Each structure stands twice: as structure tokens, then as C-alpha cells.
Amino acid sequence: MGNGIKVGVVGSAVVAPRNPERVSLEEALHQVTHAALRDAGIAIEDIDGIVVAGNDQLDGRAITVMMASGSVGGVSRDILATPSSAEHAFVLGALRVRSGMYRTQLVVSWSPLETQDIAQVQRLSADPYFHRALPLDEMSAHALQAVALESKLPGLRKTAVTITQNNRLHGTRAYPELSPAPREAVLIEGSRMLRYPLTEGMVCEPAFAVTAMVLASDDWVDEHPGRDCAWVHGMGWATEAAWLGDRDLSALTSLQSAAAQAYQEAGIHSPQGAFDLAEVADATGYQQLLALEGLGLCERGQWVQAVERGDFSVDGPLPVNLSGGALSFNPLFCSGLLRIQEAANQVRGRAGVHQKRAVRNAVAHGASGPAMQYNTVVVFGHEPRKSTQ
């Protein structure tokens, strides 16, 4: 977009009921919408448009946006839906503001637990002739990716376990009520094998959550001062080949492309040292390593040493996933939007007990699909980026 409109995050909220069976998805969507609006200090009447992200298969419904519309305030209001991923909903909402047609957008996504067998749903969504026969679900894809990485870097398993420990330590600080997964290496690595080489302790059980963010243009923010804002400095998104046989599962060329787009827009020439923290996809410890490489934050040859030094811990030079990430709390479909939300809240100074001091710049990465097929990168800054036009 060449009109120079800047986009800021001015509100956000997450609702994750401790007893999800007692809360309907419609109720949770209503709660999160009002919580995000309160955080932004506005009413639903101030929202020009809404973007929602839901997945019919995981929801167990046809055209799930029809169920969500009323709960998020979509009746008689412009509303769009994207089923591909939650992070894509953020991109779509930001682009709508940049277009100049809208000044505010509400972005909402959810990941329920109403489907009895999530793995079976994922298999039914796969290619019916080859992938479904594997059978290919996300856990199988995670495992294939882990094996591909270990074949390139023998001994990487220990590093993946350490990342799991670190992120869960972050999670117990950030959201102790949401992070029940084990933190001890012996329980992480020695638990029941799910898909080789991933054990039960190396991943996190699917969880129920709904999340919402409020986006606004720079002129709207100027007219409504006093709001904590995280400004979008750059965005990028790209997709790997759908057929796993056409991919090198030990690398993410789409993430490199997405990062290059976001960095170019943000004016970042050297990502190492450019950010105060990062929130990245981490369904497994292996995925976090691939994310750090694809984002240009840590070269492959430095993975083991950087993790051993604690570079990505709370007190390290680049804290990663201070929220605990998906290794601590894993609402499958909206995990990517949560990474974006957490990074934005850190820049806004609204991250709560896990707030890092003086965060000026942050990068967020969301991944979804088999073996991180879709990759999205968002760069946030504390101040609007100066126009280069």
C-alpha cells in the first residue's frame, strides 16, 4: 500500500476458560470481544470492520463464521472470515486499515475442543490419495520435520528438550494456570513416544482459547490519544509447497521469504540485534530452532551453543517466547495470532507479569499447516515508523 497509512495495535484480550466444557464458544467469543474493546478504550460502535479466523473442521461446524458473527458484533457490520490460519486474519485486518477504507478493525480467532478426534480431522483435511494414507496429521508432520533436522544435526534432540524446558519455565511465570506440562528433562524426553522422535512431554496438549485484537490507523490514534500502541513496522507471509515430497523439511524457505518482506518494509538490514524479544512458532523445540534460523536471528551452526548459553531465556540477549509459547499452552488454530498478540503487548507495555523492561522493537512469527507450511512475520515498534516515501 502506498498511501502511507500506519497501523497500530491498541487493544487485545485472551479468554482461556479453566473449565472449557462449562463455557460455550459463543460465550467465550462475546467475552473476548468485550475484553479487547475495553483494553482499547472503545465500544463496538467504533469498529469499522471485523476479521475472524475459524476452522470448520476443528469447530465441527459448516461455515463457522455464521456462528461467530453475532458474538463478535458482526451483525449489520462489515465482517470477513479466513479459514487458513489465525495469523492471516491479523494480516488481513492490518491491510484493510492500510487500504484507507477502514480506520479500525477487530481481529478474532479461536481454537475449540468440540471435535472428538483432532488428529482424525486433520487427516481428513489432507490430500486423500497420499498424505491421508500416511496418515498425515500435525503430530506426524512435526515428527517428520524433527527427523529431517536430526539427520542434518545429530544430537539435536537434547537442544530441543532444553528449549522445551526454557519455554515452560517462561510459561509458568506468565500463565501458571495454563501451563501444566512437565518442565523436567527426564519427563520431557523419557515420556511415552507419540511419533518418533517426539514424546508426550515434548509437545503440549491442544487447549481451548479465543483471542482478539483491535487495530487502528495512525490518524485514528492521533484523534484518540493516551492509548498504549504497538505499531506495525513490517509484515510478510509466504507458503511452502503443499506436497511434502517437494519440500526439504529441514529448512523453511517460505519463512525466509516472509521475513525478508517484513524486514524490507521495516527498514531492517540486520535482524540480529534489531529486536528486544521475539515470539515464534514452537509447537516443538525443533520448530523454534527453524523459526530462529528463518528469521535470521540465529544461524544453524550456532543453535546448540546459543541454547546452552541461555541466549533466548529471560535474561538472555534475545528473549524468545516469554509467554511460554505453544510448548506451554497450545490452542492449535489460534497459536499464531497469540504469538503476534504477545509481541504487540510487550511493545505496548501490557504483557503483565512477564513484561520485559523497555521493549521498543519485537518480531512475531506464526506458522501453521503440516510441518510449518504457512509462515507469517510481523515486526512491531514502539513508535510509528517514519515514511520513506
N, C-alpha and C positions, 0 to 999 in steps of 0.2 A: 504494500500500500504506500503510495507516495504523497499522502495528504498531511503527513507529519503528526497525526493524532497519536498520543501516547496513552497506554493502558495501564491502570493500576489496580491492584487487589486491595479492596477497602474493607472486606468482611469475610469471615469464614466460620464454619462450625462442623463438628462431627458428632453424630449420635451413634453410640455403640451399646445397646442395652445389655446388661449383665444377664438378663433372662429373656433372650430374644423370642422365645416361644410365647411370651406374655404380651409382646408388642407387635402389632401388625405393621407391615411395610408402609401402608398408608399413614399410620400414626407417626412412624419414625420420620417419614419424608416431611410431614407437616411440622414436626418438632425441629428438624434440622434447618428447614427453610426459615422459620421464625427466628431461630438462634443466629443464623448468618445475617439476617436483616438487622437484628438487634446489635450485632457486633459492628455492622456498618453504620448504625445510627440512622437507618432509613426504614420506610414502610414499603409494602409490596407495590403500592401505587407509584413509587419512584422507579420501579423496574420496567425498562422498555421492552425487554425480551428475555426469554429463558431457553437454556440449552440443557437437555438432560441426556444421560447415558445409562442405558439399561440393556440387559441381555435377555431376550425372550426365553432362551433355553435354560439359563440359570434361574430365571424367575418362574419357570413353569407356566408361562402365560403367552398368549398371542398378542402382539402389538402392545407390549408392556407400557409404552408411553401413555396409553389411554388410561391406565390405572393411575399413573403418577400425576397426570395433568392437574387434577383438582387439588391434590395435596400440596403441590408446589406453587399454586397460584396461577396456573396456566389457563384457567377458564377466561375467555374473552381477552387473552393476552397472547402476543406472538410467542410461539414455542416450537423448537426444533428438537429432534432426537437423533443421536448417533449410537448405533449398536456395536461399533468396532472396539472402542475402549473408552475408559473414563477420561484419560489424559487428552484424547482427541476432542472431548467436549470442552475442555479448557481452551484449547487452540481455537476451536470454532467460536466460542464466546468472545475471545480476545480479537479475532478477526472481524467479528460483527461490530465491535466497538470501533476498531480501526477504520472500518468502511465509512464511518461518518453517519450511518443510518441510525445508529443507536448510541446512546450515551451511557447506558448501564445494562448489565447483563447478570442474570442469576444462573450459575452453573451447578447442577446437582447430579450426583450419581449414587449408586447403591449396589450392594452385593448381599443378597439374602441367602438364607439356608433352607428355602422351602422345597428345593429339588431333593429327592431322596438319595440320589446317587450322582454326585457331581462328576465323577470320572466317566460314568456312562454317558452323561450329557455331552461332555467334551469329546468323547469318541464318536458319538453320532454327528457331531459338527464337523468331523474330519472328512477328508477325501474318502469316498465309500469303497474304492477299489484297492487302494494300497495302504493309506495311513490308518484307516479304520481297522484294517486287518492286523495291524501290528500287535495289539491295539494301541493307538496313539491318544493319550490324554496328556495333560500338562505335566504330571509327575513323570511319565515316561520320557517326555521331551526334555525335562530338566535333567534326567539321568543320562540320556544320550549326550547331552551337552557336557555334563560333568566328565563322562568317559572320554570324550573328544579332547577336553582340556588336560586330563591326567595323562593321556597318551603323548601330549606335547611336553608336559612338565611333570614328570614322575615325582611323587611325594607331595603333590599339591593338596592332597586331602587334609593334611594337618593344618595348612593355612586356611582352608575353607572352614574347618572346625573352629579355629581361633576367631575368624570373622563372626561366626555364629555366636560364640561366647561374648564377644565385644558388643554386638548389636543387642543381644538380650540383656546385657548389663545396662546399656542405654535405655532399653525398653522398660526395665524395672524402675528406673529413675523417672522416666517420662510418664508412663502409664502403668503403674504397678498392678492395677486391677485388670488390665488387658493382656498382660504378658506372663502367662502361666508356664511357658515352655522351659525345659531344663537349660541350665547355664553351665553345668559341669561337663568337662570334656568327655569323661568316661560314659556319661549318659547320652551325650550327643552322638558320639562315634560308635558306642557299643550297644545301642538300642536295636530294636528289630529292623531288619532290612526291608525297605519298601520296594525300591527299584535300584538295582546296583548302579553306582556305589552309594546311593542316598539311603540313610537310615531314618527311622521315625524321628529321631532327635535333631536331624539336620534340616528339617523343614518345619513349618508351622501349620497347624490345622486351619482349615477355612473358617472364617469368622463372619458375623453379620455386622454391617456398618452402613451408614448413609452419611454422605458428606456434601457440603455446599460451599460455594464461594461467590462473592459479589465483586464484579469488575466494573470499573468506571473510567471514563475518558478524563484527560487532564483538565479540560475546561470545566467538567462537572466537579472535579475535586477542588479546583480553584474557587468555584462558587459555594462549596460546602467545606470550608477549612476545618482544621482540628482533628482530622481523621488519620490514623496510622495507615500508611500506604506502602506497598511493595510494588515497584514499577517494573513492568516487563521491558527488559532491555533487548531481548532477542528470543526467537523461537525457531525450532527446526524439527522436522519429522520425516521419517523415511521407513521403508518396509523391505524386509528380506524376501527372498523367493519363497513361495508357499510350499513348494516341493522340497522336502528335507534333503533329498538326494542331490539337489542343485546347490546346496549350501556347505560351507565349511563351518561346522558347529562350534569350532574353537575360536571363531572370530566374529565380529559384528560390523560389517561394512556399512550397514544401514545406520547404526549409531554414530559411526564416524561422519557420515554424511549429514545426519541431523545435527550433530554438534557443530560441524563446520558452518551450517546455515545459521545456527543460533549465535555462534561466536562472531561471524562476519557482521551480522546485524547489530550485535552489541559492541562491536569495535574491539574485540578481544583477539590479540595476536598470539599470546602465550597463555594458555589456560592454567598452567602450573603457577601458583602464586596469585591468581586473579580472584580467587574466591575465599571467603571466610569459612564456608562449610558447603557440604553437598548432601543432597538427599537422592539416593539412587535405587534402582530396582535391585532387590536382593531376595527373591524367592528362595534362592540357595546362596551359600557363600561363594560358590563359583560364579554366579551371576554378578555379584558385586564386583568381583575382580574384572570380569569382562566389561562391566559398566565403567569402571575407573579407567581402563585402557581406552575404550571407545571415546570417552570424554576428554582424553588427553591429560588425565590427572596423575596417572601412574603407569609407566611402561611395564610391559610384561616381565622383563628381566629384573624388575625391582619389586615385584609383588611380595615375595616371601620376606625380604628384608624390611620392606615398609610396614607390613603387618606385624612382624616381630618387634620393630621399634615402637609400635603404637602410634604411627603417623595418623591413623584415622580414628583414634579414640578422642574422648572429650578434651584432653589436654594436648592433643597432637597438633601438628601444623595445619592439617586439613580434617577436621572432624567430619565423619560420614555417618549419616543416619542416627543423629542424636535422638530421634523419635523411637528408635528400635527397629524401624523398617518392617518389612513383611516377615522377617525372621522372628519377630516378636508378636506381631498382630497382623493377620493376613486375610482381609476381606478381598477375595480374589479379583473381582471385577473392578473395584474402585481403588485398588492399591496404588496405581499410577497417579491418580488425582491426589491421593493422600501425600505422596512424595512432593508434588507441586505445592500443595497446601502447606505442608510443614516448612518447606524452604521459604515460602512467602511469609509465613508467620514469624520466622526467625528474623527476616529483614524488617518486618513491621514491629518487632519487639513484643510480639504477642504469643510466644511459644510456651509460656507458662514455666513450670519448674525446670524444664530442660533448655530454657533460653540461654544462648551463648551471648556473651557480652559484646556489644559494639559490632554487630553484624551489618556490614554495608553492602556486600555482594554475595550472592548464593546461586548455585546451579542445581536444578532439579531434573531428574531423569525418570521417565516412566516407560515400562516395557510390558508388552502383552503378546498373546499368541504363542504357538508352540516354539520353544527354545528362543524366546525373545524376538519374535518375528517383527513386531511393530515397535519402533523406538521414537520417543519424543523427548526433546530437550528444551527447557525454559531457563533463561538467565534473568535473575532479579537484581535490582539495585535499589538503594535507599532513596535516591533522588532520580527524577526523570532524566533520561539520557538526552544530552544536547543534540539537537538536529544537525545532521551533516549536509543537509540539502542547501 
